[in-house]
Amino acid sequence: MKQAFTVITCLVVFAFLAGCDMRSETAKREMEKFNGTPTPTLEPTPTEVPIDPADVVQVDTSVQGETLSVNGQDQKKSLTCKKLDRVTINGDRCVVTIKGPCRQIVLNGDNNQVDGDAAMEISLNGANNTVNYSRFVNGKRPIITGSSSENTVAKVAASSTKK
């Protein structure tokens, strides 16, 4: 009986020790690298630059315009949005200049360059596209969707979009 008690006691002690954290020396050294490491300080989120009233174009948004399209490869076009038109560019390596405020600019393709006046929404479906705009429709920043890291959308000075 005493022998059975000793065996059971040894098994319990062994199970207890096996359940303890018995890391190897390598694991201990790796963990020491992380101990005492200071937590990085969070920097404040940069505030957006206020919109300059000179960069605002007032438009009646209840008006629905046409759909203006550029289709094909290596196209060079100039378009004019008259009534909050929708501009669709379907192709690659197109260079398009847009005058007037647009409801939406949609790019379906790669390596396109668009210089526009103003847009309420810019949608990018492709890579390596660049869209520059110079003004804000009714004082609001455009809604940008589908922008991958290879695409660039930027606010530029009004004279930069004139060709």
N, C-alpha and C positions, 0 to 999 in steps of 0.2 A: 504494500500500500504506500509505504514511504517512497519507494522507488517510482511509482506511478505519479505521486505528487511532485517529485523532483523533475520528472520528465515533462509534466504539464507546466510546471513553473518555468522550466527552461524554454519550452515552446512559446509561452506567453512573452517572456523576456525577449526571445529572438524575434517574434512577430512585432513587438514594440520597437525594437531597434531597427528592424528592416523598414518600418514605416517612417522612421525619422529621416530628416534631410541629410543624407550622407553624400554630398557632392564631391566630385573629384577635385583635385588641386587645380586642374585646368579650368573647371567651371567656377571655382572660387575666385581665381585670378581674373576671369572675364567679368564676373559680377563686381569685383572691386573697381573696375574701370568706370562703372556706372554710379557707384556710390560717391556722393559728394559733388556730383556734377551739378552746377547751378542751372536752374530753370531759366531759359531765355526770356528776356523781358519782351512783352508785346508792345509793338510800336503802334501809335494811334493810326487809324485808318485815314488816309489822306482825304481831305474834303474836296468836293468838286469845285472847280472854278465857276463862279457865278456867270450866268449868261449875260453878255453885253447886249443891251437893248438895240444897239445898231446891227446886231446879228440876227434879229428877229424879223420874220416875214409873217404878216397877219393874213390868214386865209380862211374862207368860209368852208369848214370841214363837212358841211351837209351836202356839198356839191360832189357828184360822182363824175369823174373824168373817164377818158378812154383808156385802153390798154395799148401802150406803145411797145413794139418788139424789135429786137435785133437778133437775127438768127444766122448761124454759120460761124465759120472759123475766120480769124484774122480780119474782122470787120472794123471799120473806122467810121463812126457815125456821130452826128450831132442831133439831139432831140430837144424838143421844148415841151415841158409840162405846162398846160394852160389851165386846167381845172382839176388839180390834184389827180393827175393821171397816174396809172400804174405802169411802171417800166419793167419789162422782162427781157433779160439778156440770156439767150441760149447759145452757148458756143464757148470756144477757147481763144485766148489771145486777142480779145476784142478791146478796142479803145473807144470809149463812149463818153461824150460830153453832154451833160443834161442841163438845160437852163430852165428856170422856174421851179416852183415847189411841187414835189411829187407826193402822192399818197404812199407809194411803196416802190422800192427798187429791189428786184429779185435777180440774183445772179445764179445761173445754172451752168457751171463750167469752171474751167481752171485758167489761171494766168490772165485774168481780165483786169483792165484799168478803167475805173469810172470816176469822172470828176463831175460832181453835181452841185446844184445850188442848195437845195434843201429837200429833206424827205422825212416823212413821219415814221417809216419803217424801212429797214434794210435787212434783207434775207439773203444769206450766202449759202449756196449748196455746191461746194467745190473747194479747191485749194489754191493758194497763192494768188488770191484776188486782192485788189486794192480799191477801196472806195473812199474818196475824199468829198467832204461836203463843207459848205461855207456858212450856211445860215440854219436857223432853227424855225420850224413851222410852229407858229403861235407860241413861241418861247419855250418849247419842250424839246428835250433831247430825243433823237430818233431811237426807236426800239430796234435793237440789233439781235437777230436770231441766226442760229446755225453757224456762228463764227468759230472756226477752228483756229488753232494757234498759227496756222500758215496764212490766214487772212488778216488784212489790216483795214480797219475803218477809222478814219481820223477827221477831226475838225481842222480845217485849214483857213487861212486868211482869205477873204473874198477875192482878192486879186489872184490867188493861186489857182483858182478853178477856171479862170478865163483863159482861153487858148486863142 
